[in-house]
C-alpha cells in the first residue's frame, strides 16, 4: 500500500540520519526513550539513566470552546484534529531541547486535541514515548500527548515475532507489555498510545488477542488509545478507508470503548466517511471520534486534499481530521529558520494557498476557518511574552542575558488564539524573532491603516478587578490600543503610551460579577511598527514560588563541562531559571525548565569553578528568591 511505503521509507531514513547526529552532542547528553518490545519489558525508571530527564511536570490544562462550552472527557463531542508529528529522529532525540533555532516548533495548538509523537522503525525501535518538552507544551495548551507503537510492514523490516511478543498473555489473563505501556505513560506523565499494526502474515488469532490486549489496557488505566485503520478483526492487514464491520471491533466492542480515536486510512471518499458516521452512531459513539487521515508529508500545504469529503457549509462534515506529518512545514523550508518555517505554518493552518494539481488550480483550505479554536485562558494569573520556544538570544526585561541560540518547547508561552485574523493590506501581524522583552520573540505589527487584531480568546470571570499589564514599544507614527471584549458585547479600550524603548503600561478592568472577559486584542492606528513584548492579567497578588535547593553533577573533559542539575523539590507548573556568573561578573542565562532534572550541555569555567544561580518563576510570572552554588571541578 502506498501509505505504508511512505511511512516506512521516512522512518528508515530517520534511522540513518540519527546515527550521524549523535556526534554533535556531549557524552552525557540524555535522550528521549524508544524500545523494541524486549527492551520495553526490561525498562524501569530506576534502571534507565535518562528516565529522569524524560518526565513532564506540566499538568494537562483545562480547555474551553466558548463562554458556555468546556472541553473535557464528559463534554459533548465536537469535531477535532489529531496531529502526527515526527519532529526528529527516533534515536538520539535530546530530552530537553537543542542549541539551535533550526529545529521544529509547533505554534497552532489551539486547533488540535491530540499530539502524537510519530516515530519508530525496524532499525531503531518500534515503541516511542513523547519527548518531555513536547508533552510540557501540549499539556500547557490542554492538548493530550500520545506515544507511538509502530509495527512496520514486513517488506520494510517488520517482524511477526514483534507482534507475538507484544501480545504475550500470562496465565492470569494479564498482558506484561500493556502493564509496561501504562507504567511508562504514568511515569513520564503523558496521555496514551497510538497503535499502528501493519505487520502481515501473522499466525493464530492475533486479531482476537489484540482485542483482549486493548480491553486489558482500558480496564487498568484512564490512558487514551488511538487505533490506526490497518489490522482487521481476523488478524489480516487490509486498510479499509472507513469504519466498517471488519474493523469496528477496534473502535467499539459492545459497551466497551476500544479506542478514543479511530484514525481512518487515507484513500477514502465521501461515501466512505458518510457510512463511517452512520456506523459510529449505530455503535453509540460520536462520528467526531473518527478521524479521517490526510497525508501531507511530502507537500505540506501544497498537497491535493479531498476537501469536499471533509468540509460542508463551512464546517467539518462526517468525521474529525487526522493529519499525518504536519511538521512538513519545517521539512519544506530551505533555510529551516524560524521566520520561514512560521510563514509556512500560517499558510498550512490558515489556508488560502493556491496550488497546482493535475486537475488544475486548487485552494488549500487549511483548518482555522473550519474549526473553532480552543483556549486555556480561563483563570488568573495569565502571562505571556509571546515566547515561541526558540531564539537566537534570550532576553529578560529587554536585556540580553544569553547570546546563544536555543530551542526548548517546555518554555513556549501560550501563543495568540488567532494568528492572525487581519487584513494584511492594513497591517502585517507576525511573530518577530529579532527582538523580545523576555524570551526569544515578540509580536510585531507593521501598520499601514487602522486595524483591529484579535489575539486571545479568554473566559475570565470579572468577580474582582483585573489588573492588566502590557509591555510595548513603537517606531514611527503608529499608536497602539488594547481592547477587551466582554460577554455582553461591550468593548473596553485602553490607549498605550508611545515609546522607542520597552515600556510598561498598566490599567484595571473593573469588577462586574455578571460579566466575563471574552477576548483581548490590539488596535493599531497609523503607519509604523508596533511591538508587544508582554501581556499579563492578575486579580490578586500572586504568591512567590519557592526556589528549590539543587545538586549538581559535573562532567569535565577537554571540550568543556556538562552538568546534570537536580532540584531537591519540585512544584507543578513552576519553572526554574538557571544562570552562571561569568568572568566579568555578569549573569548569563543557561536555560529554564519545569523539570526536576535538567541537563546543561556546555558551560565555561573560571579556574575550575562554576558559579551557578537558580531562581524559580511561576507560570504567572511571580519569581522566588535566588539560590547560588559554587561548583568546584577540582574536587
C-alpha positions as MATLAB code, in Angstrom:
seq = 'XXXXXXXXXXXXXXXXXXXXXXXXXXXXXXXXXXXXXXXXXXXXXXXXXXXXXXXXXXXXXXXXXXXXXXXXXXXXXXXXXXXXXXXXXXXXXXXXXXXXXXXXXXXXXXXXXXXXXXXXXXXXXXXXXXXXXXXXXXXXXXXXXXXXXXXXXXXXXXXXXXXXXXXXXXXXXXXXXXXXXXXXXXXXXXXXXXXXXXXXXXXXXXXXXXXXXXXXXXXXXXXXXXXXXXXXXXXXXXXXXXXXXXXXXXXXXXXXXXXXXXXXXXXXXXXXXXXXXXXXXXXXXXXXXXXXXXXXXXXXXXXXXXXXXXXXXXXXXXXXXXXXXXXXXXXXXXXXXXXXXXXXXXXXXXXXXXXXXXXXXXXXXXXXXXXXXXXXXXXXXXXXXXXXXXXXXXXXXXXXXXXXXXXXXXXXXXXXXXXXXXXXXXXXXXXXXXXXXXXXXXXXXXXXXXXXXXXXXXXXXXXXXXXXXXXXXXXXXXXXXXXXXXXXXXXXXXXXXXXXXXXXXXXXXXXXXXXXXXXXXXXXXXXXXXXXXXXXXXXXXXXXXXXXXXXXXXXXXXXXXXXXXXXXXXXXXXXXXXXXXXXXXXXXXXXXXXXXXXXXXXXXXXXXXXXXXXXXXXXXXXXXXXXXXXXXXXX';
ca = [
       0.000    0.000    0.000;
       1.283    3.445   -0.880;
       0.800    4.849    2.625;
       2.685    2.051    4.319;
       5.592    2.516    1.921;
       5.684    6.222    2.629;
       5.760    5.803    6.389;
       8.460    3.165    6.387;
      10.739    4.942    3.950;
      10.666    8.011    6.182;
      11.354    6.137    9.380;
      14.224    4.184    7.831;
      15.652    7.455    6.568;
      15.446    8.808   10.101;
      17.460    5.909   11.416;
      20.335    6.585    9.037;
      20.302   10.293    9.832;
      20.164    9.766   13.571;
      23.477    7.941   13.891;
      25.388   10.857   12.383;
      23.617   13.377   14.598;
      24.766   11.798   17.861;
      28.259   13.082   17.161;
      27.199   16.725   17.752;
      26.084   16.065   21.347;
      28.007   15.720   24.575;
      28.982   12.360   26.012;
      26.384   12.723   28.770;
      23.512   14.077   26.685;
      20.223   12.470   27.841;
      17.931   11.163   25.116;
      14.232   10.505   24.773;
      13.126    6.882   25.180;
      12.437    4.287   22.486;
      12.368    0.499   22.573;
      11.849   -2.826   20.899;
       9.385   -4.997   22.803;
      12.004   -6.984   24.717;
      13.738   -3.734   25.754;
      10.483   -2.220   26.977;
       9.878   -5.224   29.202;
      13.253   -4.609   30.879;
      12.635   -0.882   31.366;
      12.165    0.804   34.715;
      12.535    4.409   35.788;
      15.223    3.318   38.253;
      17.352    1.390   35.760;
      17.055    3.824   32.809;
      19.693    6.512   33.375;
      17.954    9.091   31.173;
      14.440    8.496   32.534;
      14.569   11.398   34.982;
      15.065   13.816   32.067;
      12.027   12.446   30.223;
       9.369   13.242   32.833;
       6.925   16.074   32.164;
       5.967   18.102   35.228;
       3.258   20.139   33.461;
      -0.377   19.329   34.215;
      -2.928   18.985   31.421;
      -4.661   22.373   31.282;
      -8.442   22.739   31.220;
      -9.770   23.960   27.845;
     -12.931   25.665   26.703;
     -14.548   26.447   23.373;
     -16.610   29.489   24.328;
     -18.266   31.097   27.348;
     -20.675   28.172   27.773;
     -18.708   25.147   26.479;
     -15.996   23.419   28.476;
     -13.891   20.728   26.839;
     -13.308   17.595   28.887;
     -13.970   13.870   28.586;
     -17.566   14.314   29.734;
     -18.370   17.186   27.385;
     -20.460   16.855   24.248;
     -18.310   15.686   21.350;
     -17.224   18.245   18.773;
     -15.096   17.942   15.626;
     -11.387   17.865   16.336;
      -7.918   17.315   14.927;
      -5.217   14.823   15.812;
      -1.755   15.761   14.521;
       1.005   13.206   13.987;
       4.388   14.928   14.081;
       7.852   13.494   13.579;
       9.978   16.392   14.836;
      13.254   14.468   14.980;
      14.825   11.048   14.717;
      13.600    8.159   16.857;
      17.089    7.619   18.248;
      19.343   10.321   19.700;
      16.496   12.769   20.278;
      17.710   15.108   23.053;
      15.370   15.031   26.022;
      15.226   18.765   26.728;
      15.863   20.747   23.568;
      18.613   21.914   21.254;
      21.232   24.641   20.952;
      19.988   25.795   17.546;
      16.926   27.529   16.109;
      16.929   25.097   13.185;
      14.568   22.660   14.877;
      10.815   22.285   14.659;
       8.376   24.236   16.824;
       4.586   23.930   16.652;
       2.599   27.164   17.239;
      -1.054   26.254   16.458;
      -2.066   24.184   19.490;
      -5.480   25.866   19.631;
      -6.718   23.769   16.688;
      -5.638   20.278   17.756;
      -6.844   17.959   20.510;
      -4.194   15.232   20.323;
      -0.471   15.433   19.613;
       1.185   12.161   18.532;
       4.974   11.988   18.541;
       5.359    9.863   15.454;
       8.365    7.623   15.153;
       9.673    4.095   15.297;
      11.408    1.909   12.721;
      12.743   -1.600   12.276;
      16.296   -0.235   12.671;
      15.855    1.811   15.845;
      12.894    0.683   17.910;
       9.155    0.395   17.389;
       7.824    1.960   20.617;
       8.394    5.687   21.126;
       7.374    7.845   24.082;
       6.769   11.564   23.545;
       9.736   13.741   24.378;
       9.170   15.559   27.672;
       9.295   19.068   26.225;
       6.620   18.161   23.665;
       4.383   16.860   26.459;
       5.091   20.009   28.507;
       3.897   22.376   25.807;
       1.000   20.150   24.730;
      -0.288   19.996   28.313;
       0.142   23.741   28.783;
      -2.228   24.177   25.833;
      -4.686   21.498   27.024;
      -3.637   19.020   24.299;
      -3.182   15.324   25.049;
       0.272   13.889   24.314;
       0.436   10.409   22.774;
       3.263    7.912   22.216;
       3.587    5.546   19.249;
       3.634    1.760   18.838;
       4.537    1.035   15.202;
       4.708   -2.451   13.709;
       6.152   -1.877   10.206;
       5.101   -3.901    7.151;
       7.352   -6.932    6.656;
       8.858   -5.557    3.447;
      10.261   -2.657    5.468;
      11.688   -4.700    8.291;
       8.614   -5.576   10.300;
       8.822   -8.921   12.083;
       5.894  -11.095   13.056;
       7.645  -12.048   16.294;
       7.442   -8.424   17.482;
       3.658   -8.638   17.343;
       3.708  -12.011   19.114;
       5.992  -10.608   21.842;
       3.740   -7.562   22.206;
       0.634   -9.716   22.690;
       2.062  -12.282   25.134;
      -0.577  -13.059   27.765;
       0.095  -14.524   31.184;
      -1.932  -17.409   32.581;
      -3.856  -14.970   34.789;
      -5.038  -13.093   31.683;
      -2.719  -10.101   32.117;
      -0.521   -8.611   29.395;
       3.000   -7.642   30.521;
       3.525   -5.210   27.633;
       0.250   -3.417   28.393;
       1.418   -3.071   32.002;
       4.679   -1.538   30.786;
       2.944    0.872   28.433;
       0.824    2.063   31.343;
       3.899    2.321   33.598;
       5.854    4.383   31.069;
       2.998    6.795   30.363;
       2.262    7.227   34.065;
       5.935    7.782   34.919;
       6.592   10.206   32.073;
       3.195   11.930   32.507;
       1.800   11.622   29.001;
      -1.684   10.595   27.980;
      -1.768    7.375   25.967;
      -0.622    5.382   22.944;
      -1.186    5.235   19.197;
      -1.159    1.612   17.942;
      -0.296    1.155   14.266;
      -0.159   -2.561   13.432;
       0.881   -3.057    9.780;
       2.861   -6.321   10.034;
       1.163   -9.047    7.986;
       1.276  -12.870    7.656;
       0.512  -13.324   11.344;
      -0.233  -16.861   12.536;
      -3.011  -17.571   15.019;
      -5.821  -15.454   16.411;
      -3.819  -12.263   16.731;
      -6.845  -10.100   15.987;
      -8.727  -11.607   18.923;
      -5.654  -11.351   21.139;
      -5.216   -7.686   20.205;
      -8.798   -7.052   21.290;
      -8.098   -8.688   24.648;
      -4.893   -6.644   24.962;
      -6.778   -3.394   24.368;
      -9.560   -4.361   26.776;
      -6.969   -5.104   29.456;
      -5.216   -1.757   28.828;
      -8.524    0.109   29.017;
      -9.621   -1.630   32.218;
      -6.403   -0.827   34.057;
      -5.866    2.796   33.116;
      -7.517    6.010   32.067;
      -4.958    6.439   29.319;
      -6.089    7.202   25.792;
      -5.790    4.792   22.902;
      -5.565    5.730   19.219;
      -6.101    2.968   16.641;
      -4.982    3.110   13.012;
      -7.120    1.548   10.294;
      -4.821   -1.290    9.139;
      -5.288   -4.583   11.015;
      -8.800   -6.032   10.846;
     -10.675   -8.408   13.132;
      -9.321  -11.645   11.591;
      -5.644  -10.528   12.047;
      -5.035   -9.575    8.409;
      -3.717   -6.136    7.452;
      -6.190   -4.660    4.979;
      -6.713   -0.906    5.038;
     -10.452   -0.253    4.925;
     -10.502    3.539    4.426;
     -13.625    3.652    6.583;
     -15.174    2.255    9.738;
     -16.972   -0.979    8.885;
     -17.775   -4.454   10.173;
     -14.169   -5.609    9.599;
     -12.542   -3.067   11.918;
     -15.282   -1.697   14.172;
     -14.218   -4.103   16.914;
     -11.140   -1.889   17.462;
     -13.403    1.140   17.894;
     -16.317   -0.146   19.948;
     -16.931   -3.671   21.281;
     -20.420   -3.973   22.713;
     -20.500   -1.485   25.605;
     -16.697   -1.009   25.743;
     -14.904    1.833   24.025;
     -11.836    0.198   22.483;
     -10.266    3.391   21.158;
     -10.776    7.083   21.847;
      -9.590    7.968   18.365;
     -10.054    5.822   15.259;
      -7.660    7.045   12.544;
      -9.144    6.247    9.121;
      -6.699    5.438    6.309;
      -6.194    7.986    3.561;
      -7.897    6.607    0.422;
     -11.496    7.281    1.466;
     -14.187    9.077   -0.495;
     -17.176   10.991    0.790;
     -19.379    7.876    0.815;
     -16.814    6.043    2.958;
     -16.967    8.814    5.543;
     -20.753    9.086    5.419;
     -21.046    5.325    6.027;
     -18.497    5.564    8.850;
     -20.558    8.281   10.516;
     -23.719    6.157   10.326;
     -21.986    3.107   11.806;
     -20.372    5.132   14.619;
     -23.805    6.366   15.664;
     -25.252    2.845   15.469;
     -22.492    1.762   17.858;
     -23.451    4.518   20.284;
     -20.404    6.652   19.502;
     -19.911   10.095   18.044;
     -18.718   10.472   14.465;
     -16.240   13.018   15.832;
     -14.286   10.123   17.409;
     -13.454    9.091   13.835;
     -10.531   10.986   12.303;
     -10.178   10.905    8.513;
      -6.478   10.918    7.699;
      -4.750   13.335    5.348;
      -1.137   12.715    4.340;
       0.826   15.958    3.980;
       4.336   14.586    4.486;
       5.808   15.341    1.079;
       3.966   18.510    0.002;
       2.563   20.133    3.154;
       0.039   22.840    2.188;
       0.638   22.055   -1.497;
      -0.979   18.625   -1.075;
      -4.203   17.978   -3.047;
      -6.838   17.149   -0.407;
     -10.402   15.832   -0.733;
     -11.827   18.896    0.992;
     -15.351   18.121   -0.267;
     -15.339   14.953    1.819;
     -14.102   16.774    4.912;
     -15.967   20.107    4.933;
     -19.513   21.153    4.176;
     -21.217   24.514    4.724;
     -18.084   25.968    6.295;
     -17.578   23.317    8.962;
     -16.324   19.725    9.354;
     -18.558   17.080    7.786;
     -18.940   13.403    8.765;
     -15.692   12.994   10.761;
     -12.879   14.782   12.522;
      -9.484   15.108   10.796;
      -6.184   13.295   11.346;
      -3.067   14.988    9.962;
      -0.078   12.808    9.166;
       3.263   14.643    9.337;
       2.069   18.198    9.989;
       5.699   19.154   10.654;
       6.169   19.111    6.861;
       6.057   22.909    7.223;
       9.576   22.608    8.624;
      10.737   19.968    6.148;
       9.761   22.092    3.120;
      11.706   25.119    4.354;
      15.015   25.610    2.579;
      16.523   27.672    5.389;
      14.909   25.934    8.412;
      14.949   29.358   10.072;
      12.050   30.443   12.320;
      10.684   33.230   10.080;
      10.429   30.964    7.066;
       9.012   27.988    8.967;
       6.447   30.162   10.758;
       5.294   31.616    7.429;
       4.725   28.030    6.270;
       2.777   27.276    9.447;
       0.468   30.227    8.840;
      -0.256   29.072    5.298;
      -0.826   25.486    6.460;
      -3.265   26.271    9.271;
      -4.933   29.433    7.969;
      -5.341   28.275    4.368;
      -5.855   30.286    1.199;
      -2.813   28.994   -0.707;
      -3.488   28.291   -4.391;
      -1.777   25.105   -5.593;
      -1.330   23.469   -8.998;
      -2.652   19.910   -9.391;
      -3.178   17.659  -12.394;
      -6.800   18.783  -12.272;
      -5.895   22.470  -12.386;
      -5.569   25.077   -9.648;
      -6.938   24.172   -6.235;
      -7.085   26.082   -2.986;
      -5.571   24.739    0.209;
      -8.375   25.441    2.675;
      -6.465   24.873    5.898;
      -8.219   24.498    9.240;
      -8.611   27.861   11.008;
     -11.793   28.779    9.124;
     -13.446   25.411    9.850;
     -12.507   24.573   13.445;
     -13.309   26.831   16.361;
     -10.099   27.472   18.285;
      -9.764   26.155   21.824;
      -8.318   28.178   24.696;
      -6.941   27.570   28.188;
      -7.120   31.181   29.427;
      -9.911   30.607   31.928;
      -8.243   31.542   35.201;
      -5.738   34.031   36.540;
      -2.914   34.821   36.669;
      -2.106   34.713   32.973;
       1.145   35.936   31.455;
       2.722   35.645   28.029;
       5.858   37.080   26.457;
       4.907   35.521   23.103;
       7.906   33.244   23.538;
       7.879   30.877   20.543;
      10.017   28.201   22.211;
      13.302   29.033   20.492;
      15.508   32.037   19.909;
      18.708   33.500   18.542;
      19.203   35.022   22.017;
      17.413   35.195   25.374;
      16.275   38.473   26.901;
      14.947   39.334   30.335;
      13.022   42.612   30.582;
      14.683   43.877   27.425;
      18.232   42.968   28.457;
      20.107   40.183   26.674;
      21.225   37.540   29.179;
      22.323   34.998   26.579;
      23.522   35.477   23.003;
      23.402   31.773   22.192;
      20.783   30.081   20.045;
      18.374   27.809   21.920;
      15.311   25.612   21.419;
      13.125   24.400   24.291;
       9.398   23.887   23.827;
       8.950   23.441   27.581;
       9.029   27.226   27.874;
       6.916   28.168   24.869;
       4.266   30.642   26.021;
       0.571   30.440   25.232;
       0.606   31.999   21.768;
      -2.272   34.045   20.315;
      -5.524   32.205   19.685;
      -5.783   33.894   16.298;
      -2.583   34.080   14.196;
      -3.659   36.417   12.664;
      -7.150   37.439   11.560;
      -6.478   40.791    9.951;
      -6.444   42.424    6.519;
      -2.755   42.331    5.591;
      -3.187   45.454    3.440;
      -3.993   47.361    6.638;
      -1.433   45.753    8.928;
       1.002   42.861    8.798;
       0.958   40.909   12.062;
       3.649   38.349   12.851;
       5.839   36.770   15.475;
       9.149   38.587   15.475;
      12.362   36.683   16.179;
      14.716   39.674   16.129;
      13.636   41.381   19.352;
      11.934   40.426   22.591;
      11.144   41.753   26.025;
      11.597   38.392   27.726;
      12.487   35.214   25.847;
      13.367   34.999   22.173;
      10.416   36.570   20.349;
       7.664   39.170   20.461;
       4.658   40.317   18.425;
       5.241   42.777   15.594;
       2.550   44.864   13.877;
       3.616   46.755   10.764;
       0.789   49.182   10.152;
      -0.424   50.989    7.048;
      -4.032   51.681    8.077;
      -6.064   51.464   11.285;
      -6.900   47.839   12.149;
      -8.193   45.589   14.939;
      -6.204   42.402   15.534;
      -7.868   39.840   17.842;
      -5.284   37.984   19.927;
      -6.682   35.826   22.736;
      -9.930   34.036   23.448;
     -10.488   34.220   27.217;
     -13.031   33.182   29.813;
     -12.174   35.307   32.851;
     -14.918   35.953   35.397;
     -14.856   39.605   36.410;
     -15.864   38.982   40.017;
     -12.800   41.024   41.028;
     -10.861   43.870   39.483;
      -8.415   42.548   36.895;
      -5.072   44.314   36.654;
      -3.761   44.322   33.103;
      -0.133   44.941   32.136;
       1.203   45.209   28.604;
       4.788   45.958   27.564;
       5.204   47.626   24.176;
       7.371   49.865   22.037;
       6.728   51.680   18.759;
       8.685   53.054   15.819;
       7.136   55.778   13.700;
       3.738   57.489   13.959;
       1.871   54.260   14.785;
      -0.063   54.103   18.057;
      -1.418   51.010   19.822;
      -4.503   50.334   21.917;
      -5.590   47.265   23.840;
      -9.238   46.318   23.533;
     -11.116   43.897   25.784;
     -14.450   42.438   24.726;
     -16.914   41.464   27.455;
     -19.580   38.768   27.367;
     -22.348   41.370   26.915;
     -20.686   42.695   23.761;
     -19.200   45.818   25.346;
     -15.659   46.703   24.330;
     -13.254   48.461   26.684;
     -10.362   50.313   25.055;
      -7.074   51.326   26.690;
      -4.538   53.551   24.877;
      -0.853   52.644   25.057;
       1.851   55.249   25.554;
       4.341   55.616   22.729;
       7.948   54.735   23.445;
      11.020   53.774   21.415;
      12.124   51.507   24.284;
      10.150   48.768   26.031;
       7.604   50.445   28.297;
       5.171   49.070   30.897;
       1.529   50.080   30.565;
      -0.981   49.184   33.268;
      -4.725   49.549   33.620;
      -7.609   47.950   35.517;
     -10.700   46.199   34.205;
     -13.379   46.932   36.826;
     -15.170   44.091   38.599;
     -18.634   43.052   37.424;
     -19.896   39.706   38.729;
     -22.281   39.285   35.816;
     -19.664   39.600   33.079;
     -16.843   37.588   31.542;
     -13.774   38.900   29.731;
     -14.117   37.060   26.402;
     -11.482   38.462   24.050;
      -8.291   40.524   24.090;
      -6.943   42.281   21.027;
      -4.710   45.060   19.740;
      -5.818   48.064   17.719;
      -3.244   49.787   15.524;
      -3.598   53.367   14.311;
      -1.425   54.894   11.623;
       1.768   53.758    9.962;
       4.852   52.339   11.631;
       5.985   49.336   13.665;
       4.473   48.336   16.987;
       5.942   45.637   19.224;
       4.216   43.821   22.074;
       6.591   42.004   24.421;
       4.390   41.041   27.363;
       0.751   40.763   28.302;
      -0.362   39.754   31.787;
      -3.541   39.695   33.849;
      -3.880   39.229   37.616;
      -6.731   39.645   40.092;
      -4.655   39.389   43.244;
      -1.010   39.426   44.202;
       0.497   36.071   43.315;
       2.378   34.096   45.966;
       6.057   33.791   45.126;
       7.072   30.198   44.390;
       9.731   28.510   46.452;
      13.108   28.142   44.787;
      14.366   24.634   45.299;
      17.812   23.819   46.567;
      19.710   21.802   43.991;
      22.533   19.347   43.449;
      25.000   19.372   40.579;
      26.880   16.565   38.863;
      29.667   17.838   36.591;
      31.352   16.066   33.682;
      34.552   17.815   32.644;
      36.517   16.923   29.535;
      38.835   18.644   27.096;
      35.954   20.156   25.104;
      34.142   21.680   28.091;
      31.897   20.812   31.024;
      28.450   19.241   31.043;
      26.151   19.467   34.059;
      23.254   17.499   35.477;
      21.200   19.708   37.809;
      18.767   18.027   40.208;
      16.230   20.085   42.162;
      15.519   18.530   45.540;
      11.878   19.602   45.389;
       9.576   20.498   42.528;
       6.251   22.283   42.233;
       3.848   21.615   39.377;
       3.732   24.417   36.803;
       6.764   26.244   38.220;
       9.904   26.971   36.214;
      13.474   27.284   37.396;
      15.754   29.741   35.583;
      19.419   28.759   35.626;
      22.364   31.161   35.268;
      26.110   31.236   35.709;
      28.221   34.240   36.691;
      30.984   34.783   34.125;
      34.488   36.237   34.460;
      33.069   39.767   34.057;
      30.710   39.114   36.972;
      27.757   39.112   34.567;
      24.812   36.786   34.989;
      24.365   34.571   31.894;
      21.182   32.579   31.243;
      21.703   28.827   30.815;
      18.132   27.655   30.492;
      14.680   27.474   32.010;
      12.810   24.322   32.918;
       9.761   22.960   34.737;
      11.579   19.630   35.174;
      13.165   18.259   38.326;
      16.302   17.259   36.423;
      17.961   19.453   33.815;
      20.915   18.952   31.504;
      23.326   21.738   30.548;
      25.388   20.788   27.525;
      28.299   23.183   27.882;
      29.326   25.759   30.460;
      32.525   27.845   30.745;
      34.567   27.518   33.910;
      36.661   30.067   35.800;
      39.776   28.463   37.287;
      37.898   25.218   37.781;
      34.953   26.958   39.471;
      31.386   27.383   38.227;
      29.224   29.956   39.999;
      25.587   28.911   39.469;
      22.385   30.728   40.349;
      18.804   29.443   40.239;
      15.539   31.384   40.558;
      12.023   29.965   40.490;
       9.249   31.501   38.386;
       5.564   30.614   38.285;
       3.633   30.306   35.035;
       2.017   33.605   36.061;
       5.408   35.332   36.270;
       5.952   35.592   40.058;
       9.598   34.996   40.959;
      11.094   33.406   44.050;
      14.407   34.051   45.751;
      17.768   33.410   44.092;
      19.822   30.463   45.346;
      23.518   30.261   44.430;
      26.034   27.423   44.451;
      29.775   27.295   43.764;
      30.759   24.126   41.889;
      34.434   23.209   42.317;
      35.515   20.962   39.454;
      38.869   20.290   41.124;
      37.300   18.202   43.909;
];
